[in-house]
Amino acid sequence: MNELIKIKMSDQDNESWPSFIQDAIIDKNKYSLQVESERKLCENCDYLYFSEGKLQFHSVDLGNMCFDFEETYKYHQRQKYAIGREPLAKALGIKGNDSPIVWDTTCGTGKDSLLIHYFGAKLRSFERHPAIYLLLVDAKRRFPLDFELVFADASQLIEGNQPDVIYYDPMYPEKSGSKKSALPRKEMRIFKEIVGEDFDSVDFLDWALKTAKSRVVVKRSISSLPVKEKPSASYLGKSTRYDMYKIF
Ligand SMILES: C[S@@+](CC[C@H](N)C(=O)[O-])C[C@H]1O[C@@H](n2cnc3c(N)ncnc32)[C@H](O)[C@@H]1O
């Protein structure tokens, strides 16, 4: 599925790299990595590299990007959410001492995962794109939080235990002619450039509905059609909608 991702080895300080990068390089086929020395790396290509104490993605067109869990988590803390009124918490069924086991099957930048963790769910997060996964591992190394990150397509996981809730937020194409006034932030543009689109949302939802014990929640933009008719309930945010499918 994935193209090879180049990872830049500088000629000096690779030994100071965190062990997860060294392990990923040893297991480079698993992560579709191609190790290139600084001297050989072509000028017009994108790559991962370790610099200033963090793993970063360099996009030729857009610049550099990494994930910052500390910034995201502190942002969530500042919001002082009333959890009982938050559309995502309501969709996931998180209330009071009720903290379900949630699988965020589309971890992406980790922003929703951190929110779900902040709301108090017992969280496990999946990411299938190797570059995004490695950036997430690095963000969690720099700001450790108590949830598990798994490098896998969640629907390919063969396991006995089922989560209470599956959360799903696939990448859709930008709507042509959409009237967004500003471009997304640079990081979001690089993220979209890396990930592309997720084309398997209907099949994935079928799998999720067979796997979750109590509910499946799908994030959509507010004006989009549901991935599958008819959700049991929909919870509206400012620009997003969470479609909840109850499992009976
Ligand atoms: C729209 S983004 C999710 C954004 C995320 N909710 C956030 O807060 O940043 C979709 C992400 O899920 C990943 N993904 C899509 N389908 C997946 C699957 N079946 N298993 C694991 N990861 C998946 C994609 O690689 C991409 O990084």
The ligand as an ORCA input file, in Angstrom:
! r2SCAN-3c Opt
* xyz 0 1
  C      -8.738     11.878      8.868
  S      -7.348     11.153      9.596
  C      -7.800     11.020     11.281
  C      -7.608     12.299     12.009
  C      -7.652     12.101     13.514
  N      -8.976     11.850     13.993
  C      -6.995     13.253     14.224
  O      -7.468     13.641     15.291
  O      -5.985     13.742     13.720
  C      -7.382      9.446      9.158
  C      -6.149      8.699      9.680
  O      -6.498      7.346      9.941
  C      -5.613      6.464      9.307
  N      -6.426      5.281      8.962
  C      -7.447      5.224      8.075
  N      -8.016      4.011      8.065
  C      -7.344      3.270      8.989
  C      -7.442      1.921      9.453
  N      -8.356      1.088      8.923
  N      -6.613      1.469     10.420
  C      -5.655      2.310     10.933
  N      -5.485      3.601     10.528
  C      -6.322      4.080      9.581
  C      -5.057      7.242      8.128
  O      -3.768      6.752      7.770
  C      -5.008      8.654      8.688
  O      -3.795      8.911      9.358
*
